Amino acid sequence: MMKQIISIAIVCLVFPALGAPLKSDGKVHAEVVDSRINITTDEGFHLNKDAPASLRVKDSKVKIQPDIKTEKRISFKIPKKGTQGFAEVYVCDDPNTVCEPQLLAVNWAVKSDSTPKVDPESKTGTISLPQNDSKAEAVDKVTLETATKKLTNDYAKAMAQAAKSKKLVFLDFTARWCPPCIRLEHEVFPTAQFKNAAKNYIIVKIDVDREENYELMKMYSVKAFPTIVIVNSEGEELERYLDYQEVKPFVASLNNLAKAKPVDLKSLKAKAEAGDLKSSFALAEYYYKSLQYDLAAQWYEKSLGMHFHE
């Protein structure tokens, strides 16, 4: 266990030093050229042309869609009203291991080479708003729908069903444009092993591009996709999985979770603060998987200190 703690602690301590919670931070830029606002990325990254993208005019309800949308460039015509705003795009690394929302401040009154990424609301990243078109609003009928009896974007109904059935709730925060999400849909969810494990859960697919799901994402600190959060009928988090999951260990974990009496996040924090080593390490993993790297590093360090003093 000590080797596991040390190796993960080193990784988590590196992230806060970078000063950014997202892999694509600082890799995307906005440039005002003539009558256009161009969004581009650094080498090793690309824009997700299939994901929502928009330009919001500051202090206005005006939201503009790009008329040029490729992996190399997303481009908007400069709005007739206003002089400042925010460009919202999704950025992926070239291996397509992550696709993350990015918000960039743009001032088209002054031409410049680039503008820095800002988040006017928080230090933890900003979730992009969806396009208001029929494609963005349509429910994505993919493999999970046919693999299990599931709900789509209905958290309240899931909680009600969980209260009656005494089952846990499987919240799948996903997007139709997200490569690891697609892999889960086509490589994991259709398998017999997963279908069998899913019988013990109320499965809910949460489309992260739908505005009504933003508060739910904020409530569970979901900042990267796919994120799967397991909760009880009270909505208390019991476990989470970040990124693509291999079938065998994923199913084993789900089966164990359904049989055990898992500790909710609030109780886990209380045990960790009371000095329980196992709980401290579990709490560090929670913060890591929710991209709260500063807190993850703190609890990994505390776990190491507890281990060496045992």
Order of alpha helices (4+ residues) and beta strands (2+ residues): alpha-beta-beta-beta-beta-beta-beta-beta-beta-beta-alpha-alpha-beta-alpha-beta-alpha-alpha-beta-alpha-beta-beta-alpha-alpha-alpha-alpha
